């Protein structure tokens, strides 16, 4: 796993949000859009509970809550 850069990423192909600059772990795409912590928080509010928890845990891991 890559080192956290302070930027989050959303895959332009499948919309998976992740926290390291690499290919999407879900679909393997390299096409991403940068997100900041507030954008991740906003997107998490519209996700199913399991995805909300994953995003919450990711933000918590990087002290971005």
DSSP file (Angstrom, degrees, kcal/mol; ACC not computed):
  #  RESIDUE AA STRUCTURE BP1 BP2  ACC     N-H-->O    O-->H-N    N-H-->O    O-->H-N    TCO  KAPPA ALPHA  PHI   PSI    X-CA   Y-CA   Z-CA
    1    1 A X              0   0    0      0, 0.0     3,-0.1     0, 0.0     2,-0.0   0.000 360.0 360.0 360.0 141.5    0.0    0.0    0.0
    2    2 A X        -     0   0    0      1,-0.1     2,-0.2     0, 0.0    20,-0.1  -0.270 360.0 -93.2 -73.7 162.2    1.2    3.5   -0.8
    3    3 A X        -     0   0    0     18,-0.1    18,-0.4     1,-0.1     2,-0.2  -0.533  45.4-103.2 -75.6 142.6    1.9    6.2    1.8
    4    4 A X        -     0   0    0     -2,-0.2    16,-0.1     1,-0.1    -1,-0.1  -0.501  31.5-170.1 -69.3 130.9   -0.9    8.6    2.6
    5    5 A X        -     0   0    0      2,-0.4    -1,-0.1    14,-0.4     3,-0.1   0.494  48.3-102.5-100.4  -6.7   -0.4   11.9    0.8
    6    6 A X  S    S+     0   0    0      1,-0.4     2,-0.4    13,-0.3    31,-0.2   0.343  94.7  99.2  96.7  -5.6   -3.1   13.9    2.6
    7    7 A X        -     0   0    0     12,-0.1    -2,-0.4    29,-0.1    -1,-0.4  -0.914  60.7-148.6-116.0 142.2   -5.3   13.7   -0.5
    8    8 A X  E     -A   35   0A   0     27,-2.5    27,-3.0    -2,-0.4     2,-0.4  -0.689  14.7-146.0-102.4 162.6   -8.2   11.2   -1.1
    9    9 A X  E     -AB  34  18A   0      9,-3.0     9,-2.7    -2,-0.3     2,-0.5  -0.971   9.6-158.8-133.9 143.5   -9.1    9.9   -4.5
   10   10 A X  E     -AB  33  17A   0     23,-2.3    23,-2.2    -2,-0.4     2,-0.3  -0.991  28.3-121.7-121.0 129.9  -12.4    8.9   -6.2
   11   11 A X  E  >  -A   32   0A   0      5,-2.6     4,-1.6    -2,-0.5    21,-0.3  -0.493  10.2-149.5 -69.4 130.1  -12.2    6.6   -9.2
   12   12 A X  T  4 S+     0   0    0     19,-3.0    -1,-0.1    -2,-0.3    20,-0.1   0.671  94.9  48.9 -73.5 -16.6  -13.8    8.1  -12.3
   13   13 A X  T  4 S+     0   0    0     18,-0.5    -1,-0.2     3,-0.1    19,-0.1   0.900 131.9   6.9 -88.9 -47.1  -14.8    4.7  -13.5
   14   14 A X  T  4 S-     0   0    0      2,-0.1    -2,-0.2    15,-0.0    -1,-0.0   0.432  90.5-121.4-122.0  -1.3  -16.5    3.1  -10.5
   15   15 A X     <  +     0   0    0     -4,-1.6     2,-0.3     1,-0.2    -3,-0.1   0.625  53.7 157.0  69.7  16.4  -16.7    5.9   -7.9
   16   16 A X        -     0   0    0     -6,-0.1    -5,-2.6     1,-0.0     2,-0.5  -0.565  32.9-144.3 -71.6 134.8  -14.7    4.0   -5.3
   17   17 A X  E     +B   10   0A   0     -2,-0.3     2,-0.3    -7,-0.2    -7,-0.2  -0.870  28.3 162.6-103.1 132.5  -13.1    6.4   -2.8
   18   18 A X  E     -B    9   0A   0     -9,-2.7    -9,-3.0    -2,-0.5     6,-0.0  -0.900  39.0-126.0-146.2 174.2   -9.7    5.5   -1.4
   19   19 A X  S    S+     0   0    0     -2,-0.3   -14,-0.4   -11,-0.2     2,-0.3   0.124  77.9  64.0-118.1  19.7   -6.7    7.2    0.4
   20   20 A X  S    S-     0   0    0    -16,-0.1     2,-1.3   -11,-0.1   -16,-0.1  -0.997  81.4-109.9-143.9 149.1   -3.6    6.5   -1.6
   21   21 A X  S    S+     0   0    0    -18,-0.4     2,-0.3    -2,-0.3   -18,-0.1  -0.623  76.9  95.0 -83.1  94.5   -2.4    7.5   -5.1
   22   22 A X  S    S-     0   0    0     -2,-1.3     3,-0.1   -20,-0.1    -2,-0.1  -0.882  83.2 -50.5-159.4-176.7   -2.5    4.3   -7.0
   23   23 A X  S    S-     0   0    0     -2,-0.3     7,-0.2     1,-0.1     6,-0.1  -0.366  74.6 -84.9 -64.8 151.0   -4.8    2.4   -9.3
   24   24 A X     >  -     0   0    0      5,-2.9     4,-1.6     1,-0.2    -1,-0.1  -0.367  32.3-144.0 -58.5 129.2   -8.3    1.9   -8.0
   25   25 A X  T  4 S+     0   0    0      1,-0.2    -1,-0.2     2,-0.2    -2,-0.1   0.703  96.1  48.0 -70.5 -17.3   -8.4   -1.2   -5.8
   26   26 A X  T  4 S+     0   0    0      3,-0.1    -1,-0.2   -10,-0.0    -2,-0.0   0.914 132.9   4.9 -87.6 -47.9  -11.9   -2.1   -7.0
   27   27 A X  T  4 S-     0   0    0      2,-0.1    -2,-0.2   -11,-0.0    -4,-0.0   0.538  89.8-120.3-119.1  -8.9  -11.6   -1.8  -10.8
   28   28 A X     <  +     0   0    0     -4,-1.6    -3,-0.1     1,-0.2    -5,-0.1   0.505  58.2 150.2  83.7   3.7   -8.0   -1.1  -11.5
   29   29 A X        -     0   0    0     -6,-0.1    -5,-2.9     1,-0.1    -1,-0.2  -0.355  39.9-156.7 -69.6 149.8   -8.6    2.2  -13.3
   30   30 A X        +     0   0    0     -7,-0.2     2,-0.8    -2,-0.0    -1,-0.1   0.322  64.9 103.7-104.3   4.3   -6.0    4.9  -13.2
   31   31 A X        +     0   0    0     -7,-0.0   -19,-3.0     2,-0.0   -18,-0.5  -0.795  50.1 155.3 -92.9 111.0   -8.5    7.7  -13.8
   32   32 A X  E     -A   11   0A   0     -2,-0.8     2,-0.4   -21,-0.3   -21,-0.2  -0.884  37.5-140.5-134.3 161.6   -9.2    9.5  -10.6
   33   33 A X  E     -A   10   0A   0    -23,-2.2   -23,-2.3    -2,-0.3     2,-0.2  -0.984  30.4-118.8-120.0 135.9  -10.3   12.8   -9.2
   34   34 A X  E     -A    9   0A   0     -2,-0.4     2,-0.3   -25,-0.2   -25,-0.2  -0.479  31.6-172.5 -73.4 142.9   -8.7   14.3   -6.1
   35   35 A X  E     -A    8   0A   0    -27,-3.0   -27,-2.5    -2,-0.2     2,-0.2  -0.959  14.8-139.8-130.4 150.9  -10.9   14.9   -3.0
   36   36 A X     >  -     0   0    0     -2,-0.3     4,-1.9   -29,-0.2     3,-0.3  -0.569  39.4 -95.0 -99.3 175.3  -10.2   16.6    0.3
   37   37 A X  H  > S+     0   0    0      1,-0.2     4,-2.4   -31,-0.2     5,-0.2   0.869 123.8  53.7 -59.8 -39.3  -11.5   15.3    3.7
   38   38 A X  H  > S+     0   0    0      1,-0.2     4,-2.3     2,-0.2    -1,-0.2   0.882 107.4  51.0 -65.0 -37.1  -14.6   17.5    3.6
   39   39 A X  H  > S+     0   0    0     -3,-0.3     4,-2.2     2,-0.2    -1,-0.2   0.883 109.8  50.1 -66.7 -37.8  -15.6   16.2    0.2
   40   40 A X  H  X S+     0   0    0     -4,-1.9     4,-2.3     2,-0.2    -2,-0.2   0.923 109.8  51.2 -64.8 -43.5  -15.2   12.6    1.4
   41   41 A X  H  X S+     0   0    0     -4,-2.4     4,-1.2     1,-0.2    -2,-0.2   0.918 110.7  48.9 -58.8 -44.6  -17.4   13.5    4.5
   42   42 A X  H  < S+     0   0    0     -4,-2.3     3,-0.4     1,-0.2     4,-0.4   0.920 112.7  46.6 -62.4 -45.0  -20.1   14.9    2.2
   43   43 A X  H >< S+     0   0    0     -4,-2.2     3,-1.3     1,-0.2    -1,-0.2   0.852 105.0  61.6 -66.3 -34.7  -20.1   11.9   -0.1
   44   44 A X  H >< S+     0   0    0     -4,-2.3     3,-1.7     1,-0.3    -1,-0.2   0.831  92.8  65.4 -61.8 -32.1  -20.2    9.5    2.8
   45   45 A X  T 3< S+     0   0    0     -4,-1.2    -1,-0.3    -3,-0.4    -2,-0.2   0.750 102.9  47.4 -62.9 -23.5  -23.5   10.9    3.9
   46   46 A X  T <  S+     0   0    0     -3,-1.3    -1,-0.3    -4,-0.4     2,-0.2   0.239  96.3  95.9-102.2  12.1  -25.1    9.6    0.7
   47   47 A X  S <  S-     0   0    0     -3,-1.7    -3,-0.0     1,-0.1     5,-0.0  -0.639  83.2 -93.4-101.9 158.3  -23.7    6.1    0.9
   48   48 A X     >  -     0   0    0     -2,-0.2     4,-2.8     1,-0.1     3,-0.3  -0.240  49.3 -98.5 -59.9 160.4  -25.1    2.9    2.3
   49   49 A X  H  > S+     0   0    0      1,-0.2     4,-2.5     2,-0.2     5,-0.2   0.864 121.8  52.0 -54.3 -44.1  -24.2    2.1    5.9
   50   50 A X  H  > S+     0   0    0      1,-0.2     4,-1.8     2,-0.2    -1,-0.2   0.907 113.7  43.3 -63.8 -40.9  -21.3   -0.3    5.1
   51   51 A X  H  > S+     0   0    0     -3,-0.3     4,-2.6     2,-0.2     5,-0.2   0.883 111.4  55.2 -71.5 -38.1  -19.7    2.2    2.8
   52   52 A X  H  X S+     0   0    0     -4,-2.8     4,-2.8     1,-0.2    -2,-0.2   0.930 109.1  48.0 -57.4 -45.9  -20.3    5.1    5.2
   53   53 A X  H  X S+     0   0    0     -4,-2.5     4,-2.7    -5,-0.2    -1,-0.2   0.897 110.4  51.3 -63.7 -40.6  -18.5    3.1    7.9
   54   54 A X  H  X S+     0   0    0     -4,-1.8     4,-2.1     2,-0.2    -2,-0.2   0.933 113.7  43.9 -62.3 -45.6  -15.6    2.3    5.6
   55   55 A X  H  X S+     0   0    0     -4,-2.6     4,-2.5     2,-0.2    -2,-0.2   0.898 112.9  52.3 -66.7 -40.1  -15.2    6.0    4.7
   56   56 A X  H  X S+     0   0    0     -4,-2.8     4,-2.6    -5,-0.2    -2,-0.2   0.932 110.9  47.4 -59.4 -46.9  -15.6    7.0    8.3
   57   57 A X  H  X S+     0   0    0     -4,-2.7     4,-2.3     1,-0.2    -1,-0.2   0.876 110.8  52.1 -63.5 -38.1  -12.8    4.6    9.4
   58   58 A X  H  X S+     0   0    0     -4,-2.1     4,-1.0     2,-0.2    -1,-0.2   0.926 112.1  45.2 -64.8 -44.8  -10.6    5.8    6.6
   59   59 A X  H  <>S+     0   0    0     -4,-2.5     5,-2.9     1,-0.2     3,-0.5   0.903 112.9  51.2 -64.1 -41.4  -11.0    9.4    7.7
   60   60 A X  H ><5S+     0   0    0     -4,-2.6     3,-1.8     1,-0.2    -2,-0.2   0.893 103.0  59.1 -62.6 -41.1  -10.5    8.5   11.3
   61   61 A X  H 3<5S+     0   0    0     -4,-2.3    -1,-0.2     1,-0.3    -2,-0.2   0.812 112.0  40.5 -57.6 -31.4   -7.3    6.6   10.5
   62   62 A X  T 3<5S-     0   0    0     -4,-1.0    -1,-0.3    -3,-0.5    -2,-0.2   0.185 114.7-113.6-105.2  15.6   -5.8    9.9    9.1
   63   63 A X  T < 5S+     0   0    0     -3,-1.8    -3,-0.2     1,-0.1    -2,-0.1   0.856  77.1 130.4  56.3  38.8   -7.2   12.1   11.8
   64   64 A X      <       0   0    0     -5,-2.9    -4,-0.2     1,-0.2    -1,-0.1   0.201 360.0 360.0-107.5  14.4   -9.5   13.9    9.3
   65   65 A X              0   0    0     -6,-0.3    -1,-0.2    -5,-0.1    -5,-0.1   0.446 360.0 360.0 -89.5 360.0  -12.7   13.7   11.3
